[in-house]
Amino acid sequence: MLQHRPHTTVVLAMSADGKIGDFRRSPARFGSRVDKAHLEKQIAACDAVLFGAGTLRAYGTTLTISDPTLVQLRAQEGKPPQPVHIVTTHSANLNPEIKFFKQPLRRWLLTTTEGAVSWKGRLRTLSSMGTRAKECSSEFEQILVFETPTREIDISAALRHLATLHITRLAVLGGGELVASLLGLDLIDELCLTVCPLILGGNTAPTPVDGKGFLPDLAPKLQLLEVHTVEQEVFLHYRLQRSAD
């Protein structure tokens, strides 16, 4: 683990042609029950999970730990039943009434000054709706604002801040733009990728790493730590190689 930030692992399922969703960016539900259990285990090992607003909009919810054994193991380690779920978004253009805000977990928002103001404005609008608003607990326990000089989210500073809050292990659940930005800043330690037996295609379909891409000489290099198959799925576990390795 690099000093002063959480150990960060990307956990994603993708098609055989490297897509994490179809060209309509529909929720990616093509993983098997085994893959879902694998994801739940990775989440249970972390203090927090991080995902982008696009991922949240696609699903409307986040995956919680439902396996009693995993919940019990967390309790034995002095951890709450669920890790903190952190949504990162520049605009905070989120629907306060989606199911995510009713799930029994701690929610944090990582955004910009503009995003924080926008979100609070949305809550004020919801409150003005009266009785209906009372049925919707659209709250973030914390709103974290970290900005670069160009008013983008300062993800490096945010991760350093998370470390001061005793978040030592972080799982990143997408999407591709977020993963790309983290890789570009050398903030990823491991990747757990499930290859599922289907081909989605589409030149606009999202991939595990979107953004501008990397030239071969500058591309992040990986070391394969583990590979195993369960029925038709392949589970890959990589570690990011660094110059000191």
Secondary structure, DSSP 8 states (H G I E B T S, - for coil): --TTS-EEEEEEEEETTS-SS-TT------S-HHHHHHHHHHHHT-SEEEEEHHHHHHHSS------HHHHHHHHHTT--SS-EEEEE-SS----TTSGGGGSSS-EEEEE-HHHHHHHHHHHHHHHTTTHHHHT-----SEEEE-B-TTSSB-HHHHHHHHHHTT--EEEE---HHHHHHHHHTT---EEEEEEES-----TTS--SS-TT---GGGS--EEEEEEEEETTEEEEEEEE--TT-
